[in-house]
Amino acid sequence: MQIRLTRISNKESIGELLAERTKAVKVYASLLLILLNLAALSPPSWAQMKVRLNWSATAGTQSGFWIAQKASR
């Protein structure tokens, strides 16, 4: 029984392939961090929500999901 190994890509070595993937992961991770920082620093994220959730209905029986909203005047 012979096992033939074929080259999957035209890269010189597995090291180059891993280096290329590592670079891509770093780029995506840095973009994600920038987006998360922008979202965290936006003014609405620091404001208090005007909607409160009734967690007892969610955690208890899962039958209802009540929302209490502040009345606007």
C-alpha positions in Angstrom: 0.0 0.0 0.0 1.5 3.3 -1.1 0.5 6.7 0.3 1.1 9.6 -2.0 1.4 13.0 -0.5 0.4 15.9 -2.7 1.0 19.6 -2.2 -2.3 21.4 -1.3 -1.1 24.9 -2.2 1.7 26.4 -4.1 3.4 27.7 -1.0 7.1 26.9 -0.4 6.5 25.5 3.1 3.9 25.1 5.7 5.6 27.9 7.6 4.7 30.4 4.9 1.1 29.2 4.9 0.8 29.5 8.7 2.5 33.0 8.6 -0.1 34.1 6.0 -3.0 32.8 8.1 -1.6 34.3 11.3 -1.4 37.7 9.5 -5.0 37.5 8.4 -6.2 36.6 11.8 -4.3 39.5 13.3 -5.9 41.9 10.8 -9.4 40.6 11.5 -8.8 40.7 15.3 -7.5 44.3 15.1 -10.5 45.4 13.1 -12.9 43.7 15.5 -11.2 45.5 18.5 -11.5 48.8 16.8 -15.2 48.3 16.1 -15.8 47.2 19.7 -14.0 50.2 21.1 -16.0 52.5 18.9 -19.2 50.9 20.0 -18.2 51.0 23.7 -17.2 54.7 23.5 -20.3 55.9 21.8 -22.6 58.1 24.0 -25.7 55.9 23.8 -23.8 53.0 25.3 -23.1 55.0 28.5 -26.7 56.3 28.9 -29.1 54.6 31.2 -31.7 52.5 29.3 -35.3 53.6 29.6 -36.5 50.0 29.3 -36.4 47.5 32.1 -36.8 43.8 31.6 -38.7 41.6 34.1 -36.1 38.9 34.5 -38.2 36.8 36.9 -40.5 35.9 33.9 -37.5 35.0 31.8 -35.6 33.1 34.4 -38.7 31.5 36.1 -41.2 29.9 33.8 -40.1 31.2 30.4 -43.7 31.9 29.8 -43.7 35.7 29.5 -41.3 38.5 28.8 -42.7 41.7 30.3 -41.3 45.0 29.5 -41.7 48.1 31.7 -41.1 51.3 29.8 -40.8 54.8 31.3 -43.8 56.9 30.3 -42.9 60.0 28.2 -44.5 63.3 29.2 
